[in-house]
């Protein structure tokens, strides 16, 4: 999904397109640190200012946006993967593949 970064400073206007949302965020932060007014637009037309960038980056880092008040459907870019559920040792041993007894193995 392409993201368009638009930066405006005085009478200058810069625009670039990046496929990665995190790369677009990084570029926007750099331009903002140099005094540009920056807006990121996704292909659906939603716009995001730099104030929203930090919340989205924090949501990706925590892999759960709920604590920041961001619903997974509102996250920009690919959805973060949830860590796999940990199985207990009993569950792991009961679902493990049975191994043949040593006397049944061919020599």
C-alpha positions in Angstrom: 0.0 0.0 0.0 1.6 3.3 -1.0 1.9 6.2 1.4 2.4 9.8 0.2 4.4 12.1 2.4 3.8 15.8 1.7 6.0 18.4 3.4 5.5 22.1 3.1 7.9 24.9 4.3 7.4 28.5 3.4 7.1 28.4 -0.4 8.6 25.0 -0.9 6.6 21.7 -1.3 8.1 18.2 -1.3 6.3 15.0 -2.0 7.4 11.4 -2.0 5.7 8.0 -2.0 6.9 5.0 0.1 5.4 1.5 0.2 6.4 0.9 3.9 4.4 2.8 6.5 7.4 2.7 8.9 9.7 4.2 6.3 7.1 6.9 5.5 6.9 7.7 9.2 10.7 7.9 9.5 10.9 10.2 6.5 8.1 12.4 7.9 9.9 12.7 11.2 13.1 13.7 9.6 11.4 16.4 7.5 9.5 17.6 10.6 12.7 17.9 12.6 14.0 20.2 9.8 11.1 22.6 10.1 8.7 21.2 7.5 4.9 20.8 8.0 4.3 17.1 7.2 1.2 15.1 6.3 1.1 11.4 5.3 -1.8 10.2 3.1 -2.6 6.5 2.5 -4.2 5.1 -0.7 -7.6 5.4 0.9 -7.2 9.1 1.3 -6.8 9.1 5.1 -4.3 11.7 6.3 -2.1 11.5 9.3 -0.1 14.3 10.9 3.1 13.8 12.8 1.3 13.9 16.2 -0.5 10.7 15.2 2.7 9.0 14.0 4.1 8.4 17.5 0.9 6.7 18.7 0.9 4.4 15.7 4.6 3.6 16.0 4.1 2.9 19.7 1.2 0.6 18.9 3.4 -1.4 16.5 6.1 -1.7 19.1 3.7 -2.9 21.8 1.9 -5.2 19.3 -1.3 -4.1 20.9 -2.8 -0.7 20.2 -5.7 -1.0 22.7 -3.6 0.4 25.6 -3.0 3.5 23.5 -6.6 3.8 22.5 -6.0 2.7 18.9 -8.2 -0.1 17.5 -6.4 -2.7 15.3 -8.7 -1.7 12.4 -7.4 1.9 12.7 -3.7 1.0 12.6 -2.0 2.2 9.5 -0.2 -0.4 7.4 0.0 -4.2 8.0 -1.5 -5.4 11.2 0.9 -6.5 13.9 1.2 -10.2 14.5 0.1 -11.5 17.9 2.6 -13.7 19.6 1.6 -17.4 19.5 -0.2 -18.7 22.6 2.1 -20.7 24.8 1.2 -24.3 25.4 1.8 -26.1 28.6 4.3 -29.0 28.8 1.4 -31.4 29.1 -0.2 -30.1 25.9 3.1 -30.3 24.1 3.8 -33.9 25.1 0.3 -35.2 24.3 0.3 -33.7 20.8 3.8 -34.7 20.0 4.3 -37.3 17.3 4.7 -40.8 18.8 8.2 -42.3 18.2 8.6 -46.0 17.5 10.1 -48.1 20.2 13.8 -48.8 19.7 13.2 -52.5 19.1 10.8 -51.7 16.2 13.4 -49.5 14.4 15.2 -51.1 11.5 18.9 -51.7 11.9 
